[in-house]
Amino acid sequence: MALDSTMLEILRYKTVAAAEEMGLTLVRAARTIYIKEVADFSTAIAGVDGKFFAYPEALGVSAFVDLDLNPSLKAVGLLRPGDVILSNQPYSNGGLSTHLPDLQFIKPYFHGDQIVAYGWTFAHTSDIGGGVPSSISPRFSDVYQEGLQIPPVKLVREGRIDEGVLAIYLANCRSPETNLGDVKAMIAALDKGGQRIADVIADHGAETFVEAQRQLAAYAGEKARAVLRTIPNGVYEFWDYLDHDFVSSVPVRIRCRITVEDGSIHLDYEGSDPQLSSAFNVPTQDTRHPYLTLRLLHMVTTRDPSAPLNHGLLDSITASAPKGSLINPEYPAACGVRHATVMRLIDVASGALHKASPSLVPVAGGGTVLPVVLAEPDRATGLRRSMVIQSIVCGSGARDGSDGVDGRESGLSNTRNSPIERTEDEAGVMVEEYGLRSDSGGPGRWRGGTGVVYTIRILRDDCAVLARGLERFFFTPWGAAGGKAAAPCRVVLNIGRADERDITRVDMLEMKRGDTISLMTPGGGGFGDPFTRPYDEVLHDVERGFVSEEAARRDYGVAIRDGRVDQAESARLRSAPRAAAAEFDFGPNRLLWESVFVDELVTRLNAALKRFPASVRGKHRRGIYEAVMPQLKDAGGFDPAVIPERADAMRAHFAELVGALEAGEALR
């Protein structure tokens, strides 16, 4: 039966309200900062097809609209009223989880003896065991090191918690009391959703409710296709990099090819690097995973905010990622720091869409999401407990017509700041600075959003800080259409002291009382020629501390003296000859890197590596890069200044090694 538009809207907002009430229940009942303050969780309601048709519009993580519950449902089999499924293992739940700390809960909602919907929630827990506090380390090489793996199992059977399953879970985490509180909060959220769905069915009937699931998805699909048809038909390619694979200094490339035809879109990630022996892999499990299509979802919901937020938005989009690559790895590849790679997936899709039409999406954001974890002695037990004390982000990219957002990059999620008072109350730290970072946004007619500065002082001995996902030290966020790349990331220990030092990668950093760490995230790239930014806008940026007077002169051609624009000097600066701007500004390091490791050769290399088992492709790939540039063996980084005088010889050597691999010769 077809529902009229009025009834469909009524059911849409009733079910979305139910999903949002689930989220509010979780926030109010949860124990850990990362759920109740930062909001790294989500809730939703799936239809009888196992796909989400009701998703919160302003609460929790918005990225997972297109997840599929069916692999987990199939693994468990027969469900009864009151059952709750628990899982966290990406390789057995079809990519529902993408790293182990994300606990997934599913509850069937019955009307009589028939399932009419499923409640779902996930939350990032503070610890799931493994080799380090908080369970995530970029250095881990397989998922066994990352903690307890839970395939889809029943945690609750007909309303009663399976104490055996719960005991196994709690015995494998460092913060069992708080984790237990979070588990109970998630179960309460699912119960609340079931109550609200029962209310909807009481008002409108089960048949109408189930039909609304299908029609809401179809309606979202129609709205999305109308937006996607604004993308010009064609084929668009782009690639970008992670700074390194953590165990060496070899950068990691992700490549995207977008094909557009009358609103139907295919994203092909062929040519991306093989899976890594570190934790940056993204287990998308041969699906159209939300992480592969996230930038398009953002585009649709931004351009048509009236569209229902459900899986139908992606119905005209397909995606493929090569099996055994870092964005579709084979078991048991580690995946704890997959969020760093996901940020680059967003950037490569943005770059390809920019080639289709520069006005479609913003340029690159700062590309860094940084959960800051503190491990400190528990006063009661003396054992180390861990907690995520803050989620640090960066600046967003500018776009044609508007500056980037300062100190906010929502490309991956809607997570919030944890209030400083809450952090200092629950953790042994003092937050000395949390503000916007001057001169970090890429210059442009439209300025990139600024990054942030976050400095904490450790108040107790025997503590450790973990800051996984640090990125954009080497490959800076790119600008476009004459806009410039943003400032790189920077991390400083004990800034302003005699023992001050910069670091470019953090695993588990041991710290003592009085030590400080300052995290300075990148801004977003700029859009358009910065020398066309109006004088008064540049002056306003200087007055607010977003741009220094020196940068205003150097990057914008605006001279400021005694708080005012020197019109004559500024006119002289802007009239000086300048080199023509390229389509993109990637910053100097990428240009140097690609003078040796050109796209065509890298693509051929990744294709040739497929003859090896997925688990060793990364090792062989790294060996070839290190043979060309031995400095890459050093996990402490390498100096790009060595490239210019030897670029031709190194490129020829790289081509020789790729050719030999293609010919089937043994790697030396």
Phi and psi in degrees as a GROMACS rama.xvg file:
@    title "Ramachandran Plot"
@    xaxis  label "Phi"
@    yaxis  label "Psi"
@TYPE xy
-95.1518  130.1  ALA-2
-89.5833  142.494  LEU-3
-73.105  163.336  ASP-4
-61.995  -34.2379  SER-5
-65.7001  -47.457  THR-6
-63.3911  -38.1966  MET-7
-63.5048  -41.3889  LEU-8
-66.6756  -38.6801  GLU-9
-60.1197  -46.722  ILE-10
-69.5257  -34.3364  LEU-11
-57.8633  -52.1138  ARG-12
-77.2472  -26.9898  TYR-13
-66.1374  -42.5487  LYS-14
-74.027  -36.728  THR-15
-63.477  -40.5315  VAL-16
-61.3865  -36.8629  ALA-17
-63.8426  -43.639  ALA-18
-63.9033  -38.5727  ALA-19
-70.8374  -35.6575  GLU-20
-65.9247  -33.8761  GLU-21
-58.1226  -45.9762  MET-22
-63.8556  -40.915  GLY-23
-65.4067  -36.5054  LEU-24
-61.8545  -43.7342  THR-25
-62.9476  -45.674  LEU-26
-59.9007  -43.5223  VAL-27
-70.8701  -28.9334  ARG-28
-98.1183  -15.5492  ALA-29
-69.2853  161.249  ALA-30
-105.371  -30.565  ARG-31
-94.0455  149.609  THR-32
-56.7592  -40.2649  ILE-33
-66.976  -21.001  TYR-34
-94.7787  -53.5634  ILE-35
-76.8532  -21.1061  LYS-36
-113.1  -52.1827  GLU-37
-76.5446  -27.6577  VAL-38
69.853  43.8673  ALA-39
-86.5914  75.8297  ASP-40
-159.549  173.039  PHE-41
-157.994  164.638  SER-42
-138.784  153.1  THR-43
-165.565  170.152  ALA-44
-124.076  125.233  ILE-45
-100.622  151.403  ALA-46
-81.2927  -173.435  GLY-47
-65.2694  -15.9065  VAL-48
-85.8978  1.02481  ASP-49
79.0573  11.0458  GLY-50
-113.319  149.155  LYS-51
-74.6115  128.785  PHE-52
-116.802  -12.0681  PHE-53
-134.321  116.83  ALA-54
-136.783  136.797  TYR-55
-58.0348  143.24  PRO-56
-96.6402  -14.9106  GLU-57
-149.947  35.5151  ALA-58
-150.206  125.144  LEU-59
79.1583  -165.608  GLY-60
-80.0953  126.462  VAL-61
-93.4886  -0.103235  SER-62
-76.6458  -17.4671  ALA-63
-103.112  26.7146  PHE-64
-56.755  -31.529  VAL-65
-101.749  16.7112  ASP-66
-67.3225  157.197  LEU-67
-123.297  121.696  ASP-68
-82.6165  -10.7803  LEU-69
-60.6811  -41.3254  ASN-70
-57.7305  -39.1512  PRO-71
-70.0368  -41.043  SER-72
-62.9362  -42.1325  LEU-73
-65.5425  -38.1573  LYS-74
-64.7173  -33.8881  ALA-75
-86.5933  -35.0252  VAL-76
85.9458  -140.781  GLY-77
-59.0828  130.273  LEU-78
-115.304  146.841  LEU-79
-123.938  160.163  ARG-80
-54.3139  134.511  PRO-81
91.7829  -8.17304  GLY-82
-71.3003  149.16  ASP-83
-136.899  127.776  VAL-84
-92.4896  137.395  ILE-85
-119.965  138.582  LEU-86
-159.249  161.315  SER-87
-148.473  2.45598  ASN-88
-92.0658  108.045  GLN-89
-58.2335  -33.8851  PRO-90
-80.4449  -7.06968  TYR-91
-118.007  -11.1021  SER-92
-112.22  21.2604  ASN-93
69.8336  27.0499  GLY-94
82.1335  11.2025  GLY-95
-59.387  -44.6206  LEU-96
-94.8209  152.083  SER-97
-123.167  -5.72152  THR-98
-153.429  162.349  HIS-99
-66.5108  -32.3779  LEU-100
-64.8845  -16.8627  PRO-101
-82.6813  98.837  ASP-102
-79.0884  131.495  LEU-103
-109.356  130.633  GLN-104
-124.114  135.725  PHE-105
-132.118  134.896  ILE-106
-131.019  127.504  LYS-107
-74.4742  140.544  PRO-108
-107.95  121.166  TYR-109
-102.379  149.505  PHE-110
-126.153  108.649  HIS-111
68.4447  -127.076  GLY-112
-104.099  15.5502  ASP-113
-114.26  136.385  GLN-114
-75.6487  126.957  ILE-115
-112.849  -11.3461  VAL-116
-173.879  173.34  ALA-117
-132.589  133.795  TYR-118
-87.5191  145.24  GLY-119
-139.434  142.368  TRP-120
-149.182  149.618  THR-121
-132.641  156.477  PHE-122
-150.868  144.132  ALA-123
-82.0122  114.212  HIS-124
-87.3407  157.994  THR-125
-70.7424  -23.3393  SER-126
-165.793  140.75  ASP-127
-131.689  25.1577  ILE-128
88.5892  -154.103  GLY-129
88.3543  -170.817  GLY-130
-81.4173  -11.5887  GLY-131
-139.922  156.115  VAL-132
-56.8387  137.946  PRO-133
78.3409  -5.9937  SER-134
78.2628  -7.75295  SER-135
-114.665  124.299  ILE-136
-139.53  133.513  SER-137
-64.2086  -19.3921  PRO-138
-79.03  -18.4583  ARG-139
-61.7083  141.23  PHE-140
-104.864  -15.3777  SER-141
-149.054  164.28  ASP-142
-69.3201  -20.3248  VAL-143
-62.7755  -31.0834  TYR-144
-75.1533  -14.4719  GLN-145
-92.4547  -2.88145  GLU-146
129.032  -167.086  GLY-147
-70.491  127.031  LEU-148
-99.3712  125.579  GLN-149
-119.584  105.842  ILE-150
-69.0138  167.624  PRO-151
-57.2563  117.934  PRO-152
-139.036  162.417  VAL-153
-85.0187  114.69  LYS-154
-83.3663  -34.956  LEU-155
-120.557  130.206  VAL-156
-118.123  112.658  ARG-157
50.4711  43.6882  GLU-158
89.5743  -3.76059  GLY-159
-115.438  128.071  ARG-160
-66.04  133.844  ILE-161
-77.3627  102.668  ASP-162
-64.8412  -26.6016  GLU-163
-67.8965  -46.6391  GLY-164
-62.1066  -44.5182  VAL-165
-62.2561  -40.3283  LEU-166
-64.3491  -40.1609  ALA-167
-61.8023  -44.2271  ILE-168
-61.3067  -50.553  TYR-169
-67.4687  -29.9782  LEU-170
-70.6059  -13.186  ALA-171
-110.483  15.5971  ASN-172
-128.215  151.506  CYS-173
-80.5866  -14.4372  ARG-174
-127.216  65.3159  SER-175
-62.3512  -34.7879  PRO-176
-66.6942  -49.3325  GLU-177
-69.0624  -36.6424  THR-178
-64.3531  -37.669  ASN-179
-62.3455  -41.1697  LEU-180
-60.2748  -39.7981  GLY-181
-67.7595  -39.2998  ASP-182
-60.9837  -46.3547  VAL-183
-64.4532  -34.5924  LYS-184
-65.1842  -38.7251  ALA-185
-67.4404  -39.9402  MET-186
-64.0266  -40.3378  ILE-187
-62.6455  -37.9314  ALA-188
-62.6422  -42.6476  ALA-189
-64.5926  -39.5376  LEU-190
-61.6204  -41.9852  ASP-191
-62.5853  -41.638  LYS-192
-60.5531  -40.9035  GLY-193
-62.3418  -38.9558  GLY-194
-62.8495  -42.7949  GLN-195
-71.216  -35.7136  ARG-196
-66.7229  -37.7022  ILE-197
-60.9186  -37.7652  ALA-198
-64.4221  -42.4352  ASP-199
-61.7778  -44.3593  VAL-200
-66.6186  -36.823  ILE-201
-62.1895  -34.2049  ALA-202
-80.736  -35.4118  ASP-203
-124.182  -12.5438  HIS-204
92.7685  149.102  GLY-205
-66.6391  -40.0263  ALA-206
-62.4883  -44.2373  GLU-207
-63.6352  -41.6242  THR-208
-61.1204  -45.8887  PHE-209
-67.9514  -39.3637  VAL-210
-64.1942  -36.2027  GLU-211
-61.6205  -32.9822  ALA-212
-57.2513  -48.0753  GLN-213
-67.4098  -44.8111  ARG-214
-70.7127  -34.2266  GLN-215
-65.0629  -39.5629  LEU-216
-65.8584  -41.753  ALA-217
-64.4371  -40.1469  ALA-218
-63.5352  -43.744  TYR-219
-60.9987  -40.3261  ALA-220
-61.2418  -40.5064  GLY-221
-64.4703  -43.4441  GLU-222
-64.277  -40.8307  LYS-223
-66.2067  -43.8355  ALA-224
-61.692  -35.2945  ARG-225
-61.3619  -38.0265  ALA-226
-71.5013  -45.4154  VAL-227
-65.7671  -24.0412  LEU-228
-69.2364  -13.1472  ARG-229
-77.2585  -10.2922  THR-230
-81.6532  124.866  ILE-231
-59.3543  140.077  PRO-232
-59.0356  143.914  ASN-233
153.12  -175.221  GLY-234
-122.195  128.782  VAL-235
-132.908  132.821  TYR-236
-125  147.438  GLU-237
-160.981  154.251  PHE-238
-146.052  158.395  TRP-239
-152.798  178.89  ASP-240
-134.894  148.175  TYR-241
-85.8487  149.299  LEU-242
-58.6938  -37.2635  ASP-243
-170.595  174.263  HIS-244
-96.9037  12.9387  ASP-245
75.7999  -38.6571  PHE-246
-86.7559  -8.00868  VAL-247
-147.698  -169.943  SER-248
-106.962  16.623  SER-249
-75.6233  120.566  VAL-250
-63.6208  162.447  PRO-251
-121.062  126.652  VAL-252
-104.866  139.538  ARG-253
-121.407  130.547  ILE-254
-122.758  140.206  ARG-255
-133.706  136.689  CYS-256
-124.608  117.2  ARG-257
-106.512  125.11  ILE-258
-111.07  126.545  THR-259
-120.59  130.341  VAL-260
-146.597  103.486  GLU-261
52.2998  47.7744  ASP-262
84.8411  -7.43487  GLY-263
-94.0358  131.796  SER-264
-130.899  137.1  ILE-265
-123.84  129.216  HIS-266
-105.115  121.898  LEU-267
-119.177  120.795  ASP-268
-101.908  20.8888  TYR-269
-58.3273  141.587  GLU-270
96.5119  -8.22899  GLY-271
-72.2878  158.374  SER-272
-68.42  155.22  ASP-273
-67.2293  165.109  PRO-274
-58.1104  151.889  GLN-275
-105.183  157.682  LEU-276
-92.6738  35.0661  SER-277
-141.292  -176.449  SER-278
-96.2382  26.4367  ALA-279
-93.4512  6.26959  PHE-280
-73.74  149.065  ASN-281
-118.963  105.3  VAL-282
-78.453  85.4454  PRO-283
-83.6589  -11.9881  THR-284
59.2771  43.8642  GLN-285
57.9385  29.9453  ASP-286
-117.866  169.199  THR-287
-80.1475  71.1349  ARG-288
-69.7069  145.654  HIS-289
-52.755  -32.4331  PRO-290
-68.2361  -24.5063  TYR-291
-79.7986  -22.5807  LEU-292
-116.608  9.09043  THR-293
-60.7473  -40.6522  LEU-294
-63.8267  -36.5498  ARG-295
-68.5511  -37.9704  LEU-296
-59.7864  -44.1196  LEU-297
-60.199  -43.2857  HIS-298
-61.5068  -45.0404  MET-299
-64.1078  -48.3169  VAL-300
-72.0539  -24.4764  THR-301
-74.7118  -43.6026  THR-302
-79.2749  -22.8085  ARG-303
-138.909  80.1502  ASP-304
-67.0665  -8.93604  PRO-305
-80.6442  -10.5097  SER-306
-68.478  137.116  ALA-307
-60.9798  139.685  PRO-308
-88.3163  92.5099  LEU-309
-154.1  178.579  ASN-310
-63.8016  -20.3606  HIS-311
-62.5335  -21.8285  GLY-312
-60.0307  -23.9422  LEU-313
-102.926  7.34244  LEU-314
-63.903  -26.318  ASP-315
-98.3751  16.1423  SER-316
-119.3  136.198  ILE-317
-123.565  159.496  THR-318
-149.671  147.245  ALA-319
-141.748  138.821  SER-320
-130.765  133.599  ALA-321
-60.8818  133.216  PRO-322
-62.1436  134.664  LYS-323
85.9995  6.64575  GLY-324
-92.5941  171.067  SER-325
-68.0728  -14.8959  LEU-326
-106.1  11.4491  ILE-327
-159.637  62.1701  ASN-328
-75.989  162.628  PRO-329
-96.5791  149.011  GLU-330
-58.4866  137.898  TYR-331
-109.7  47.9773  PRO-332
-57.1918  138.088  ALA-333
-69.1776  148.74  ALA-334
-144.784  15.2145  CYS-335
-60.1563  -35.5112  GLY-336
-103.033  31.661  VAL-337
-61.0335  -21.3574  ARG-338
-64.1527  -29.7466  HIS-339
-63.946  -41.3693  ALA-340
-70.3458  -37.1454  THR-341
-61.6691  -37.9845  VAL-342
-59.3941  -36.5534  MET-343
-76.012  -29.143  ARG-344
-59.7776  -40.129  LEU-345
-63.366  -41.8877  ILE-346
-66.2277  -39.9436  ASP-347
-70.8928  -36.7524  VAL-348
-66.2653  -38.1259  ALA-349
-62.0625  -43.2338  SER-350
-63.3797  -42.1536  GLY-351
-64.7154  -41.9561  ALA-352
-67.1498  -33.7883  LEU-353
-61.6885  -37.422  HIS-354
-65.3298  -32.7686  LYS-355
-68.2299  -43.4016  ALA-356
-165.756  119.001  SER-357
-60.6763  -17.5532  PRO-358
-90.4015  -1.14003  SER-359
-71.7765  -46.3004  LEU-360
-140.976  162.516  VAL-361
-66.0213  162.403  PRO-362
-76.0665  -173.718  VAL-363
-61.2297  132.498  ALA-364
-79.5556  -176.842  GLY-365
-62.3307  -18.2658  GLY-366
68.431  25.2406  GLY-367
-137.064  123.965  THR-368
-120.07  124.559  VAL-369
-129.545  93.8166  LEU-370
-72.324  117.903  PRO-371
-91.6277  119.906  VAL-372
-111.719  134.857  VAL-373
-112.045  128.324  LEU-374
-109.854  123.227  ALA-375
-142.402  158.204  GLU-376
-65.0269  134.773  PRO-377
-76.1052  129.217  ASP-378
-63.6471  -28.4562  ARG-379
-82.9086  -42.1078  ALA-380
-106.465  -20.5068  THR-381
82.2877  -12.0839  GLY-382
-79.3082  155.112  LEU-383
-73.4581  131.646  ARG-384
-111.788  155.2  ARG-385
-126.656  150.229  SER-386
-153.882  146.287  MET-387
-82.1052  116.679  VAL-388
-95.7206  -17.7479  ILE-389
-165.361  149.128  GLN-390
-110.222  108.076  SER-391
-92.9736  131.976  ILE-392
-118.749  -152.853  VAL-393
-144.918  -159.877  CYS-394
-96.415  153.394  GLY-395
-90.8949  160.63  SER-396
-74.9361  150.764  GLY-397
-73.0784  165.822  ALA-398
-141.71  168.115  ARG-399
-63.1682  102.42  ASP-400
114.349  -8.35119  GLY-401
-157.405  147.729  SER-402
-68.5348  159.728  ASP-403
-69.0769  163.76  GLY-404
-83.1123  130.791  VAL-405
-77.1564  128.758  ASP-406
65.1668  24.438  GLY-407
-151.221  114.683  ARG-408
-124.827  103.375  GLU-409
-99.4279  24.8472  SER-410
-61.7314  -31.6405  GLY-411
-100.228  -35.5229  LEU-412
-160.069  176.573  SER-413
-104.093  25.0577  ASN-414
-61.3765  151.752  THR-415
-106.963  170.516  ARG-416
-73.9832  145.091  ASN-417
-86.2817  127.692  SER-418
-55.9305  139.698  PRO-419
-58.2013  -38.9052  ILE-420
-61.4044  -38.6074  GLU-421
-67.0196  -43.6033  ARG-422
-60.1892  -48.3922  THR-423
-69.9252  -25.6765  GLU-424
-73.978  -35.9192  ASP-425
-100.693  -13.7406  GLU-426
-130.882  154.224  ALA-427
-83.7647  59.3824  GLY-428
-136.864  158.752  VAL-429
-117.323  126.856  MET-430
-84.5009  109.362  VAL-431
-88.5632  -27.0199  GLU-432
-154.642  136.305  GLU-433
-149.914  100.547  TYR-434
-157.943  -174.865  GLY-435
-82.3431  145.66  LEU-436
-96.9514  117.923  ARG-437
-64.2932  144.175  SER-438
61.5651  25.4749  ASP-439
-97.9172  -26.3484  SER-440
-75.5309  142.409  GLY-441
-64.5059  131.098  GLY-442
-63.612  145.889  PRO-443
-177.687  168.053  GLY-444
-53.5592  -37.793  ARG-445
-114.448  114.217  TRP-446
-74.2386  141.729  ARG-447
-67.4919  147.968  GLY-448
-63.6669  148.408  GLY-449
-76.6487  151.078  THR-450
-78.2918  -170.41  GLY-451
-124.016  161.265  VAL-452
-118.313  128.359  VAL-453
-132.625  115.604  TYR-454
-121.635  127.62  THR-455
-122.978  148.383  ILE-456
-109.839  132.046  ARG-457
-80.8607  131.617  ILE-458
-104.354  -3.7443  LEU-459
-136.905  154.711  ARG-460
-76.5283  167.593  ASP-461
60.1567  44.1156  ASP-462
-112.595  163.267  CYS-463
-141.51  145.932  ALA-464
-114.827  132.751  VAL-465
-116.899  130.928  LEU-466
-136.446  74.6701  ALA-467
-80.2104  144.69  ARG-468
96.8628  10.0968  GLY-469
-61.0222  126.884  LEU-470
-147.905  172.465  GLU-471
66.6542  34.3105  ARG-472
-78.5613  -38.2484  PHE-473
-104.81  -51.0147  PHE-474
-97.285  105.493  PHE-475
-80.1942  156.077  THR-476
-62.1926  127.636  PRO-477
-82.4222  149.404  TRP-478
-106.175  175.762  GLY-479
-150.894  163.324  ALA-480
56.2736  36.6438  ALA-481
96.4652  -14.0652  GLY-482
-72.6329  155.449  GLY-483
-103.455  159.696  LYS-484
-65.9025  154.705  ALA-485
-83.0337  172.46  ALA-486
-70.2968  149.974  ALA-487
-75.5336  169.584  PRO-488
-69.4917  155.048  CYS-489
-149.199  139.139  ARG-490
-131.029  129.192  VAL-491
-128.319  130.319  VAL-492
-93.1368  133.766  LEU-493
52.773  51.8802  ASN-494
-60.2867  135.393  ILE-495
84.9686  0.175346  GLY-496
-107.457  169.17  ARG-497
-63.7061  -28.9702  ALA-498
-96.6022  21.4201  ASP-499
-59.201  138.588  GLU-500
-154.765  146.919  ARG-501
-87.1627  143.436  ASP-502
-130.805  150.816  ILE-503
-117.86  -0.306247  THR-504
-155.791  139.973  ARG-505
-128.479  127.683  VAL-506
-105.304  -84.0684  ASP-507
-129.73  105.294  MET-508
-97.4476  109.183  LEU-509
-71.8808  132.601  GLU-510
-137.345  154.214  MET-511
-119.634  171.53  LYS-512
-56.0076  131.392  ARG-513
95.4667  -17.2988  GLY-514
-68.7919  151.02  ASP-515
-126.385  154.138  THR-516
-133.553  131.842  ILE-517
-115.403  120.023  SER-518
-105.669  120.998  LEU-519
-121.097  105.567  MET-520
-87.5609  158.602  THR-521
-70.3188  159.526  PRO-522
-89.4533  -173.601  GLY-523
-93.1423  161.701  GLY-524
-69.181  158.22  GLY-525
-93.1938  160.559  GLY-526
-128.008  128.597  PHE-527
84.4511  160.982  GLY-528
-63.0369  119.333  ASP-529
-64.4961  -22.391  PRO-530
-74.925  -2.96531  PHE-531
-103.113  1.976  THR-532
-70.7843  129.08  ARG-533
-56.1555  144.968  PRO-534
-54.3035  -44.1052  TYR-535
-66.6461  -29.9925  ASP-536
-71.4752  -38.6449  GLU-537
-65.1745  -43.6278  VAL-538
-60.271  -41.7549  LEU-539
-63.0678  -38.7931  HIS-540
-61.8033  -41.1012  ASP-541
-65.7426  -43.2957  VAL-542
-61.5928  -33.4345  GLU-543
-87.3498  -4.47599  ARG-544
84.7553  8.18124  GLY-545
-76.7657  -31.099  PHE-546
-132.55  134.3  VAL-547
-80.1103  162.455  SER-548
-61.4505  -37.7865  GLU-549
-62.6669  -44.8387  GLU-550
-68.5879  -34.2926  ALA-551
-59.927  -40.3503  ALA-552
-71.6328  -47.613  ARG-553
-71.1343  -45.6006  ARG-554
-95.3579  -25.4326  ASP-555
-117.189  -7.48523  TYR-556
66.4735  35.6344  GLY-557
-123.443  117.51  VAL-558
-92.6909  127.879  ALA-559
-122.163  125.65  ILE-560
-132.647  129.953  ARG-561
53.2958  38.5378  ASP-562
78.1895  9.77781  GLY-563
-130.808  156.274  ARG-564
-78.1457  127.143  VAL-565
-83.1822  99.0566  ASP-566
-61.302  -43.7962  GLN-567
-66.9459  -46.3651  ALA-568
-65.706  -37.7819  GLU-569
-65.0776  -41.101  SER-570
-62.594  -38.6347  ALA-571
-65.3488  -44.0612  ARG-572
-60.3271  -42.1414  LEU-573
-77.0262  -17.1709  ARG-574
-89.4409  -7.83114  SER-575
-67.2765  146.416  ALA-576
-61.348  141.969  PRO-577
-137.404  153.291  ARG-578
-67.6936  148.353  ALA-579
-64.3833  140.603  ALA-580
-78.9663  142.912  ALA-581
-82.9332  170.551  ALA-582
-60.2169  -39.2818  GLU-583
-128.017  148.019  PHE-584
-113.694  110.162  ASP-585
-96.2497  -5.93483  PHE-586
86.4296  160.687  GLY-587
-67.8907  -32.8436  PRO-588
-66.6109  -39.4919  ASN-589
-66.5375  -39.0887  ARG-590
-61.8712  -41.0648  LEU-591
-64.8976  -46.1551  LEU-592
-58.8683  -46.0095  TRP-593
-79.23  -4.84986  GLU-594
-72.2831  -17.1327  SER-595
-108.46  -54.4837  VAL-596
-98.1736  79.5615  PHE-597
-76.7074  155.62  VAL-598
-55.1511  -46.6052  ASP-599
-62.1716  -41.2433  GLU-600
-71.3722  -39.1222  LEU-601
-64.9699  -40.7131  VAL-602
-63.3387  -41.9397  THR-603
-64.3911  -40.5031  ARG-604
-59.6942  -48.0791  LEU-605
-65.0548  -32.8071  ASN-606
-68.1427  -41.9399  ALA-607
-67.7447  -30.5059  ALA-608
-68.6774  -13.5037  LEU-609
-66.3003  -14.0936  LYS-610
-75.944  -9.81447  ARG-611
-95.8888  155.105  PHE-612
-56.5169  144.362  PRO-613
-56.0437  -33.963  ALA-614
-67.3317  -18.6433  SER-615
-116.035  -0.823393  VAL-616
-60.9586  -41.5879  ARG-617
-61.9492  -38.7597  GLY-618
-63.6048  -45.2048  LYS-619
-66.3673  -39.866  HIS-620
-59.9558  -46.7485  ARG-621
-62.1876  -37.8869  ARG-622
-61.7155  -37.8428  GLY-623
-67.8661  -44.9166  ILE-624
-62.2643  -41.5156  TYR-625
-70.1249  -27.3755  GLU-626
-68.1643  -34.3489  ALA-627
-76.1574  -40.1901  VAL-628
-136.061  89.1228  MET-629
-56.7758  -24.3815  PRO-630
-61.291  -20.3184  GLN-631
-69.1732  -13.9238  LEU-632
-67.5312  -24.1032  LYS-633
-78.3735  116.439  ASP-634
-70.9187  -4.93232  ALA-635
-86.5793  0.808982  GLY-636
107.765  170.675  GLY-637
-139.442  161.044  PHE-638
-94.6009  113.261  ASP-639
-66.579  -10.2157  PRO-640
-65.3314  -16.0678  ALA-641
-75.684  -12.0575  VAL-642
-77.01  -48.4906  ILE-643
-53.2988  -46.3384  PRO-644
-75.289  -14.2618  GLU-645
-119.798  9.35165  ARG-646
-58.7957  -45.7436  ALA-647
-62.8986  -44.34  ASP-648
-66.7898  -41.3826  ALA-649
-67.1858  -39.1571  MET-650
-64.3395  -39.9638  ARG-651
-64.6395  -40.2479  ALA-652
-64.5173  -41.7885  HIS-653
-61.0593  -44.8171  PHE-654
-61.7628  -38.6914  ALA-655
-63.7848  -43.7176  GLU-656
-67.5778  -39.7373  LEU-657
-64.1737  -43.7085  VAL-658
-61.2776  -40.3509  GLY-659
-64.9052  -39.8013  ALA-660
-64.6445  -41.5446  LEU-661
-63.3072  -31.7525  GLU-662
-79.7971  -2.47854  ALA-663
87.6023  11.1069  GLY-664
-72.5626  148.999  GLU-665
-67.2537  143.518  ALA-666
-73.5781  136.738  LEU-667
